[in-house]
Amino acid sequence: MMKSTFLNYVFYVMSGFVVLTFMGCPANPCPPLPVVQNVPLIPAMDVANMVYSYKMERINVINGTTGVTHDTNFIDSRFITFNADSIVNFISYINKKIIENRLNIRLQGIRCIYTVYPKKPKNGFESSYMSQSSPDKRGYHALIIAPTYLDKDSIEQVFDVNYFDSNSGFPKPINFSDSSIFNRNLSFLNMGGLCPPGCQTAPVMFKTIDSLGIGGQLNQ
């Protein structure tokens, strides 16, 4: 019982730190800590498809090494917005699961992985998760947010907080050459708000930057 109480105390202290870091605490006293919600899981196969789609439809297109083309009216996403509460909850969830799973690590950072929402497959079959992505987002630049930790060689690695070696308390590598990973769902964050599509007008920052560029006032 004492051990459980201690772990709960550690968790609330860590959660409080996250809230103060991201949201600040101008009020006195501070507002109560939010309830941590479970993070929607992403099938590993969908993660692989989105990351690979980015390689094929962005990196290779920029480098001119693939035949992928877009409609002449296509304007790619210029930013992705994640709700602040979802970011705070995500970090709180990761810290909570690190304690619950007794992992021998600490949350080191948050990694933003460039992806592209794949176009619907020709055979029409896709996961229930990917089917949540609306058709107007397909082919657009997006982001997956994943937690990182320092491995034994002090290299920062992405990890899944529910995929670990119970003996050592260390996360297992996110290794897509191991086919068994495709049977897993990963505790990453996705489905941020894209613009475009999903926005009627460009925010002030982008409008003014574009105006400066068109006017020749930016170094290009």
Phi and psi in degrees as a GROMACS rama.xvg file:
@    title "Ramachandran Plot"
@    xaxis  label "Phi"
@    yaxis  label "Psi"
@TYPE xy
-62.8151  -39.0126  MET-2
-64.7349  -43.4042  LYS-3
-62.1467  -41.8537  SER-4
-62.7228  -40.8225  THR-5
-63.5151  -43.5737  PHE-6
-64.1064  -39.6387  LEU-7
-61.5948  -40.3667  ASN-8
-62.6672  -45.7034  TYR-9
-60.1909  -42.7976  VAL-10
-61.3739  -45.4861  PHE-11
-67.8712  -34.1576  TYR-12
-63.917  -46.0982  VAL-13
-64.2729  -42.1124  MET-14
-62.8783  -40.2087  SER-15
-61.2878  -40.1882  GLY-16
-61.145  -43.1199  PHE-17
-61.748  -45.8483  VAL-18
-61.7931  -44.2814  VAL-19
-64.9126  -38.2055  LEU-20
-65.6315  -44.472  THR-21
-90.5732  -28.6333  PHE-22
-116.302  -16.9229  MET-23
73.2774  175.947  GLY-24
-146.933  71.5759  CYS-25
-71.3049  -23.975  PRO-26
-81.2801  156.699  ALA-27
-134.446  111.562  ASN-28
-80.402  174.002  PRO-29
-66.3602  151.178  CYS-30
-68.1824  158.851  PRO-31
-63.4137  151.814  PRO-32
-66.8713  144.46  LEU-33
-72.6568  154.531  PRO-34
-76.134  130.845  VAL-35
-79.5482  123.855  VAL-36
-96.514  149.997  GLN-37
-62.5614  143.941  ASN-38
-87.2219  130.368  VAL-39
-57.9344  132.884  PRO-40
-87.6385  145.889  LEU-41
-110.477  124.393  ILE-42
-55.4904  135.494  PRO-43
-58.4736  -35.4274  ALA-44
-62.7373  -37.7353  MET-45
-68.1669  -37.752  ASP-46
-58.9749  -48.0385  VAL-47
-61.5117  -42.3645  ALA-48
-63.8465  -41.7937  ASN-49
-68.3471  -41.7177  MET-50
-65.8793  -41.9282  VAL-51
-68.4677  -36.7759  TYR-52
-62.2025  -35.8582  SER-53
-63.3693  -43.4815  TYR-54
-59.7216  -46.3768  LYS-55
-74.9409  -35.7428  MET-56
-101.621  -6.44494  GLU-57
-124.894  -64.1802  ARG-58
-59.173  -50.1866  ILE-59
-70.7405  -32.4753  ASN-60
-66.0094  -45.1945  VAL-61
-60.8799  -39.4413  ILE-62
-82.6316  -5.33646  ASN-63
70.6969  30.8685  GLY-64
-111.563  14.0835  THR-65
-143.97  160.925  THR-66
-90.5356  9.06609  GLY-67
-66.9038  130.107  VAL-68
-131.186  162.068  THR-69
-121.488  159.535  HIS-70
-56.3363  148.49  ASP-71
-63.2918  -22.1692  THR-72
-91.1159  2.14254  ASN-73
-71.5476  125.894  PHE-74
-123.102  116.431  ILE-75
-71.6548  163.75  ASP-76
-58.8182  139.042  SER-77
-106.105  -19.293  ARG-78
-159.239  160.121  PHE-79
-127.487  130.422  ILE-80
-112.829  124.794  THR-81
-105.786  134.331  PHE-82
-56.4473  136.586  ASN-83
-58.8088  -40.2148  ALA-84
-62.416  -36.2063  ASP-85
-68.9157  -34.3644  SER-86
-68.4413  -47.2656  ILE-87
-60.6979  -43.6279  VAL-88
-64.0182  -39.5339  ASN-89
-60.6672  -47.5039  PHE-90
-65.2817  -41.1863  ILE-91
-62.8145  -40.0714  SER-92
-62.4543  -46.0478  TYR-93
-61.1731  -46.7229  ILE-94
-62.7567  -38.8356  ASN-95
-62.2903  -45.5422  LYS-96
-71.8122  -31.5123  LYS-97
-58.6515  -42.4957  ILE-98
-70.8233  -48.0095  ILE-99
-61.4836  -38.7128  GLU-100
-87.8668  0.738339  ASN-101
54.6769  46.6733  ARG-102
-77.3177  144.747  LEU-103
-92.6488  46.8087  ASN-104
-144.6  172.987  ILE-105
-128.181  153.675  ARG-106
-66.4383  118.548  LEU-107
-90.55  -43.2143  GLN-108
-166.207  -178.087  GLY-109
-122.457  122.572  ILE-110
-105.656  130.267  ARG-111
-97.5077  115.853  CYS-112
-103.309  122.884  ILE-113
-69.4134  134.655  TYR-114
-140.857  173.196  THR-115
-133.85  132.31  VAL-116
-67.5064  116.217  TYR-117
-62.393  148.389  PRO-118
-68.5  156.699  LYS-119
-58.7937  134.327  LYS-120
-64.3025  152.282  PRO-121
-63.4292  -31.8723  LYS-122
-80.8561  -3.51254  ASN-123
79.8491  -4.98717  GLY-124
-93.9923  130.489  PHE-125
-154.445  165.358  GLU-126
-66.8277  158.681  SER-127
-63.5544  -29.9857  SER-128
-65.519  -51.3474  TYR-129
-67.3359  -26.5855  MET-130
-67.5157  -14.2715  SER-131
-72.3364  -19.7518  GLN-132
-75.6022  120.255  SER-133
-66.5955  149.845  SER-134
-55.8813  -31.7107  PRO-135
-73.1184  -8.23056  ASP-136
-96.0849  -9.98723  LYS-137
-66.5602  134.297  ARG-138
87.8513  0.0824294  GLY-139
-97.7683  149.945  TYR-140
-61.7879  133.686  HIS-141
-141.696  -175.626  ALA-142
-136.376  143.815  LEU-143
-114.052  133.825  ILE-144
-105.403  127.293  ILE-145
-131.081  147.711  ALA-146
-78.82  155.263  PRO-147
-128.844  158.094  THR-148
-142.26  166.851  TYR-149
-94.1396  123.388  LEU-150
-79.2143  -174.693  ASP-151
-63.626  -19.771  LYS-152
-97.6706  12.7946  ASP-153
62.3747  29.5659  SER-154
-98.6732  131.134  ILE-155
-76.446  121.695  GLU-156
-123.706  146.096  GLN-157
-73.0151  144.359  VAL-158
-144.533  160.021  PHE-159
-105.996  122.331  ASP-160
-65.9869  -13.9222  VAL-161
-107.961  13.2188  ASN-162
-128.825  96.2577  TYR-163
-152.776  164.873  PHE-164
-87.5447  115.568  ASP-165
-68.0915  -21.4164  SER-166
-77.7372  -46.8079  ASN-167
-89.3502  -23.0069  SER-168
77.4699  14.7857  GLY-169
-105.008  145.6  PHE-170
-61.9586  149.75  PRO-171
-83.1111  148.773  LYS-172
-61.5475  142.92  PRO-173
-83.2376  84.2473  ILE-174
-110.646  105.878  ASN-175
-79.6567  -3.45215  PHE-176
-79.3529  -13.5871  SER-177
-92.1491  108.122  ASP-178
-61.5246  -19.9439  SER-179
-65.7812  -20.7251  SER-180
-66.6808  -23.7408  ILE-181
-72.8622  -6.1367  PHE-182
-91.9594  2.9543  ASN-183
-107.161  157.607  ARG-184
-111.344  138.47  ASN-185
-104.839  142.058  LEU-186
-85.2404  66.0681  SER-187
-112.856  170.36  PHE-188
-112.922  135.049  LEU-189
-147.695  -173.152  ASN-190
64.0469  42.9513  MET-191
-73.0377  167.479  GLY-192
-80.8076  120.467  GLY-193
-90.0847  148.027  LEU-194
-149.384  117.961  CYS-195
-72.9914  166.455  PRO-196
-77.8741  -171.723  PRO-197
90.2129  5.36752  GLY-198
-138.679  138.928  CYS-199
-80.3641  -39.7313  GLN-200
-134.629  151.446  THR-201
-71.3208  139.154  ALA-202
-59.5083  162.44  PRO-203
-54.2876  -43.3357  VAL-204
-56.2039  -45.8374  MET-205
-73.9277  -37.0519  PHE-206
-59.4522  -46.7287  LYS-207
-69.8374  -36.9117  THR-208
-63.6932  -44.7227  ILE-209
-61.2976  -39.336  ASP-210
-63.744  -41.1013  SER-211
-63.4665  -40.7733  LEU-212
-65.8426  -45.1682  GLY-213
-62.6684  -35.8718  ILE-214
-80.0815  2.55533  GLY-215
73.8648  20.3618  GLY-216
-94.172  1.29529  GLN-217
-112.869  145.606  LEU-218
-73.7455  125.425  ASN-219
